Amino acid sequence: MIQKWVVLFAAGASLWATDLKTVQSEPNLEKRAKLAVDYAGEEFVVARTAYDKGDTAATAEALQQVQAAVEMARDALDESGKNPRRHARPFKTVETATHELLRRLEGLQNAMDYEDRKMIEGPLAKVQEIHDQWVTQIITGK
């Protein structure tokens, strides 16, 4: 019973964040960051599905959307002006989500053919950089 509610809630949330423009229109910066990271997770699923079907162009586009969404989350938290050490919740939320996203991206990279791995290297490196930045901010407050 609880699983049905979770699935319905997740489906409702995914309908909200249909594209980056919708996420960008969220006025609450902390909520925008969370929505952007959620959108990145949705785009990862699109990338994985496209790669499994052999559509490398769609995979590359979805991976670029993943990168853009994580960058939008970073920008939203930067614009909030909050100290990550004193107000850690929004930073920790997106840091945890990007940690999971990194794990999934690395799994996709390992599953890819050697020739196809170039399309994931850029987004993977950028997501790793932003994740590391959040961890540093949470620990040091800078």
Rosetta blueprint (number, residue, H / E / L):
1 M L
2 I H
3 Q H
4 K H
5 W H
6 V H
7 V H
8 L H
9 F H
10 A H
11 A H
12 G H
13 A H
14 S H
15 L H
16 W H
17 A L
18 T L
19 D L
20 L H
21 K H
22 T H
23 V H
24 Q H
25 S L
26 E L
27 P L
28 N L
29 L H
30 E H
31 K H
32 R H
33 A H
34 K H
35 L H
36 A H
37 V H
38 D H
39 Y H
40 A H
41 G H
42 E H
43 E H
44 F H
45 V H
46 V H
47 A H
48 R H
49 T H
50 A H
51 Y H
52 D H
53 K L
54 G L
55 D L
56 T H
57 A H
58 A H
59 T H
60 A H
61 E H
62 A H
63 L H
64 Q H
65 Q H
66 V H
67 Q H
68 A H
69 A H
70 V H
71 E H
72 M H
73 A H
74 R H
75 D H
76 A H
77 L H
78 D H
79 E H
80 S H
81 G L
82 K L
83 N L
84 P L
85 R L
86 R L
87 H L
88 A H
89 R H
90 P H
91 F H
92 K H
93 T H
94 V H
95 E H
96 T H
97 A H
98 T H
99 H H
100 E H
101 L H
102 L H
103 R H
104 R H
105 L H
106 E H
107 G H
108 L H
109 Q H
110 N H
111 A H
112 M L
113 D L
114 Y H
115 E H
116 D H
117 R H
118 K H
119 M H
120 I H
121 E H
122 G H
123 P H
124 L H
125 A H
126 K H
127 V H
128 Q H
129 E H
130 I H
131 H H
132 D H
133 Q H
134 W H
135 V H
136 T H
137 Q H
138 I H
139 I H
140 T H
141 G L
142 K L
